[in-house]
């Protein structure tokens, strides 16, 4: 194993074992290198690598600290990697979003505060009657981000954040090319909001599935890859009596 990888593993072990906890300052470079049996150069490279993935934070003139290790911080590195996706993988990202987002929406119906639900409604009504596609997509991203945050699960919220970038272009493309896409998005957002406000998790889950599957099915049709049995028919709206 390369010496830098050995150094990374040793620092990782110190954090996992609890020897170093979030917010702790690492020992001085010379001391830590001697304690771990590493050269100072390999330790320096390990620290650089762990800073890139937000595990460590070098504060100029102060020292090196363990970060908060909060999910949104650690999964930020995943967002960076996801940005390198190719256009032919967008359907894969949408498929993952279709799995995670309905779960987050159902959780939001259970855990979102009344104040946050009111803010979600305000966000919904901020959109003009005939918005530009850019305004619609920006509102769409905020709408789903607020729901994910309302799920009460920071890991789930961070994962969905990382998926929003690769699917944003597909949303814009759909808004520009599919007739009625703007009206359908508004209608489905309203249905999702009303289900959350009514504290109906399964109805909220159903509408979220329809909403994401609609973008996915449209993109499959546009790319000529329709008839995938794993994609729900987005025209099948949830029954009104669902709960």
N, C-alpha and C positions, 0 to 999 in steps of 0.2 A: 504494500500500500504506500502511495506517495507520502512523504513526510508531512506535507500540508494537511492531507486527509487525516493522518494520525493526530495532528495537533487539533483539528476541528473536533474529532471524536473525543479527545480528552477534555476539551472545554465543554462540549455537550454533556459528557458524563458528570462534570462538576455541577451543571445546572440541573440535570435530571435527578441527581442524588440529593439535591437540596443544599449542597455545599455553597452554591451561589443561587441566590433568589432574585426575583424581579426587583430592579432598582439598586442591586449591590454593585459596588465598584470592584473591578478585578484587581488583584495584586499588581504591583509594578512589573513591567515587562521582564526585567532581569530575574526577579524573584520567582515569577510564575514559570518562566522558561526552565529555571533550575529545578523547581518543584516537579514539573511534568517531564523532565528529562528531554527537553526540546531545545533546538537552536533558536536564537532570538529571531532569526529571519523566517523560519517556518512558523513560529508563533505569530509573527507580524502578518504573514499571509493568511493564516487562519482567522485572525481578527478581522482582516479586510473582508474575507468571504462571509463571515457571520454578520458583519455590518450590512452587507448587501441584502441579506435576507431578514434584516431587522431584528436579529437576536441580540446583537451588541450595538452599542452607540459610543463612538469615540467623541469625547468633548475636548476640544482643543485647549490645552493648558490645564486640564482638570484630570483626565484619566479616561478609562474605558469602563462602561457600565453595562449591566444586563438591562435590556429594555423591559417594558411592562409585560411583554410576551402575550399581550391581548390578541385574540383571534384576528381582529381587523388589521392589526399591524403585521402579524406573521403571514396572513393570507394575501397581503399586499404584493408580496413577491410572486404569488400565483397570478395576480392580475397582470403583472409585467410580462410573464411568460405567455399568458393567454393572448396578449396583444400581437404576438407573432403568428397567430393562426392564419391559415390560408382560406381563401374564399370557399373552397370545396369542403371545408369542415364546419361551416356555419350550421348545417342541418344537425350535426352531432351536438353542437352547443345548444341548439334549440331543443333537441331531444332531452338533454340533461335538465334544461330549464323547465321543460314540461313535467319532469319528475319532481323537482324541488319546489317550484313556485306554488303549485296548489297546496303543498304541505305547509308552506309558510303562510299562505292566505288563510287556511283553516286555523292555524295557531293564532293568527292575528284576530280572528273572530272571537277567540277565547280570552286572549291576553291584552289586546290593545286597550289603552285607557279611553275613557269617554272623550277626554280632551283631544287625544290623538285622532280619534275617529272624526271628531268635528273638524280638525285640521285637514283630514283626508277629504272630507266633503267640500271644504273651502277650495282645496287644490283642484278638485274635480270641476268646480264651477268657475274657476279662474280662466278656463279655456274659452276663447271666443267662439261664437257660433260657426264661423267659417275660418278656422285657424290655418296658418301655413303648415306645411308638412313638418318643418323644423320645429315649430312651436308645439305641434301635436306630439312629436317624438320626445321633446324635452319634458313635456308634461307627463308623458307615459313613463319615462324613466324615473321621475320624481315620485309618481304615484306608486309604482311598484317598489321603489326603494323604501318609501314610508311604510308600506305593508310589511316588507321583509323585516324592517327594524321593529315593527309592532309585533312580530312573531315572538319576541322575547328570547330568541336564540341567536346570539352574536355570530356563531360559526355559520349557521345557515344564511344569515344576512350577508356575511362577508363572501360566501361562496356565490350567492346570487349577484352581488356587486361585480364580482370578477367575470360573470357571464354576460353582463349587460352590454359591455363594449362590442364583442363580436356580433351580437344580434341587433345592434342599433342600426347598422347599415341596411340590414334586411327589412327593418321596420320602415326606414325612409323609402327604400325602393318600393315596398308595398304601397305606402301612402301616395307615391307619385304615379303608380301604374294601375292599381286596382280600384275600379269604380266602387264607391261606397265604403272604402276602407276607413275614412275619417269618421263617418256616421256609425259604423260598426264598432270601432274602437270606443267611441263615447258611450254607446249603448252598453257595451260589455263592462266598461269601467263603472258605469252607474250600477249595473247589476251586482258587481263585486262589492262595491261600497255598501249597497243596501243590505247585502247578505252579512257583511261584517257588522254593520250598525245594528242588525237584528240579532246578532250573536248566534248565527246559524253556520257553524263551521263546515258542515258537509255541503251546504248550498254554495258557500264561498269557495270551497275546494272545486266544486263542479264548474262554476263560472270561470275560475282561473284556468282550469284545464281547457275549457272551450276557447278561452282567449288566446292562450299560448299556442294551442293546436291549430288555431286559425292561421296564424302567421306561418307556422311550420307547413301546413297543408298547401297554403298559397305558394310558398317557396318551392315545395316539391313539384307542384304543377308547373311553375315557371321554369324550373330546371329540367322538367320532363322525367321526374322520378316519382310520380304519383303512384297510388295503389299500394302504399306501404301499410300492411295490416297493423303495425304497431302505433300508427297515428290515429287517434279518435277522429271521427267525422265532426268537424267544427260546426256543421249545420245542425247537429243534434243538440238543441239547447236543453239545459236542465229542466226537469219538470217543476212546475210551480209549487207543487206540494213537497218538494224535497226538503229535508231538514238536516 
